[in-house]
Amino acid sequence: MSERREQTTRRILDGAASAFAKAGYAATSMEEIASAANVSKLLLYRDFTGKRELYQAVLERTLARIRECVPDEASNVALRQLILAARADPDGFTLMFRHAAREPEFAHFAAEWHESSVRAAEEQLRPIEPDRVLRRWAAEAVVSTTYVAIIAWLEHGEPSRDEDFYQRLITVNRAVAKPQGVQRGQ
């Protein structure tokens, strides 16, 4: 593929991510995608047979970027890298974890990453939460809270304050994982 064609395809994927992130799959038209990408519908159909294939390509690209940036094990480094990946592709991140996660045809994209993140969080929590049920709940809560918090930060926060957000999110996640002063049976 020529460099110019690759640039056009990237522009199409970026425009599609932007359009889909605003309204999800069903409510976004190919016209809106073409407009967001600043290309004709003809160019859209040159590389993609339709909206479904384009949506899937955006999700695949987003997931590949996250996998490339974020280590498999749950850690503060992984959290920092997830925030950086989200900041680098805010529309793709929002699309993946807000819209695709709720769309039955595409939910598997987000579910796969979510489940691996929960398993990693459970492993990290094993030394501090001996109760299997509470550990699984805490892992699910931390991962879900993290996605929602990052999306909200992308919408309202400034990139220059990402470090403040990161520190705050660590504090929130620690409070969920093992609240101070909570005794068993309380």
Secondary structure, 3 states (H helix, E strand, C coil): CCHHHHHHHHHHHHHHHHHHHHHCCCCCCHHHHHHHHCCCHHHHHHHCCCHHHHHHHHHHHHHHHHHHHCCCCCCHHHHHHHHHHHHHCHHHHHHHHHHHHHCCCCHHHHHHHHHHHHHHHHHHHCCCCCCHHHHHHHHHHHHHHHHHHHHHHHHHCCHHHHHHHHHHHHHHHHHHHCCCCCCCCC
